[in-house]
Amino acid sequence: MATQQRRQAPAFTPSQVLALGFALMILAGTVLLALPIAHEPGQQLSLVDALFMATSAVCVTGLAVVDVASTFSTFGEIVIMLLIQAGGFGIMSLSTMMFLVTGRRIGLQERLMMQEALGSFSIAGVVKMTRTIIATTLVIEAVGAVLLALRFLAYFPPGKALYFGVFHAISAFNNAGLDLTSHSLRIFNRDPFILLVVAALVLLGGIGFIVMQDIWRQRRWERFALQTKIVLVVTGGLLVAGTLLILALEYSNPATLGPLPLTDKLFNAFFTSVTFRTAGFESISMGKMAYAALLVAIVLMYIGGSPGGTGGGIKTTTFAVIILAVRATVRGTEEIQVMGRRLPRELLDRAIAIAAMALVLIVVVGGVLLVTESHVVSDPTNPVTIADVLFEGTSAFATVGLTTGVTPHLSIPGRLLIALTMYIGRIGPLTAAVALAQRRRERAHIDYPEERVMIG
């Protein structure tokens, strides 16, 4: 029929837009980092390595197959810094910024995508929230850059101190962990000021903008939202537990905390506990830590940061919901209760799904790495164990960026796999959680009979 209505092509879902947006940023970064102008004289970077470094920057991870300081020119370092900033903001925050600058109207579709990116419960106020996120990020990074630059004056000339301050403030707040020193922050492990400033930036970036906004507005514990309370309690508990465990396990290790005075041991144990959660800075060598400490690191990396923040992992709230459900089961109660509130059962379903998907991904990536990197594991001149390979896979998924020394020795398939893992870690858990949250429940046409199976 002439009047037949044309079928419209289905629009991209918010999850697809986010995934595509990050992929395009990685592609653009790969092209820029592959340019000769991005390298120091005499240095060359393969396309695979350019892709790896662009993915690490955009996904705010911090794993590096080359030394940033000696491989990249100032142009290349600035590109990496901008990729970190873009990855931390997220594709929708960048789009919103462009809309605001150009005066373009932000429609319903854009607001739905912003809700997806922010993990907000509704589209109400998402534009204002995005403006607040952009402003808050720039202010915190500026303060951090000034503090670090002033302290770096004790080590570098003024121009380099300022440049280092800006780069490391952006890298820390966005939980990226990339550095310009070639030694991470190990050369500053007796400088509490630098360690505390970087740790503060990492924590602020990792707890999430919604939590920061709630704290700023309410300023009293009893007025905080339940999510804010859970994030603060879990974050504080993990920091304390991580600090004490690292201090105990590495206290006498001559290659890590052993040679340091007691005060510096405490600062470095705390700093390491912070970076295990979300960032990739080192103040002590990961490759020389005890296996027990690496196990602590894997657990902390797996949990990661908080929703709406720049950290990875399954998130503190996911971990909390599962622990609360276990407590309820042990007590024999059907409801999941916390702080005078009852959590809907569907939250547990999503939390279990996210935790299970993450665990399966880590195991699969670790297994594949054991095959592709067998030359590294079996090389007697470069003793890398199975624990190191599993640590690598967890660090990539959780966008932490710490390594025990495996990253520079990865084969091309291994580098591509880790790059893919970083990408999934940046968008996968968040996208999966929001997609599950927005699923429409449809009543089945057939009600199947119920039957129990034995558990445990």
Secondary structure, 3 states (H helix, E strand, C coil): CCCCCCCCCCCCCHHHHHHHHHHHHHHHHHHHHHCHHHECCCCCCCHHHHHHHHHHHHCCCCCCCCCHHHHECHHHHHHHHHHHHHHHHCHHHHHHHHHHHHCCCCCHHHHHHHHHHHCCCCCCCHHHHHHHHHHHHHHHHHHHHHHHHHHHCCCCCHHHHHHHHHHHHHHHHCCCCCCCCCCCCHHHCCCHHHHHHHHHHHHHHHHCHHHHHHHHHHCCHHHCCHHHHHHHHHHHHHHHHHHHHHHHHHCCCCCCCCCCCHHHHHHHHHHHHHHHHCCCCCCCCHHHCCHHHHHHHHHHHHHCCCCCCCCCCCCHHHHHHHHHHHHHHHHCCCCEEECCEEECHHHHHHHHHHHHHHHHHHHHHHHHHHHHCHHHHCCCCCCCCHHHHHHHHHHHHCCCCCCCCCHHHCCHHHHHHHHHHHHHHHHHHHHHHHHHHCCCCCCCCCCCCCCCCCCC
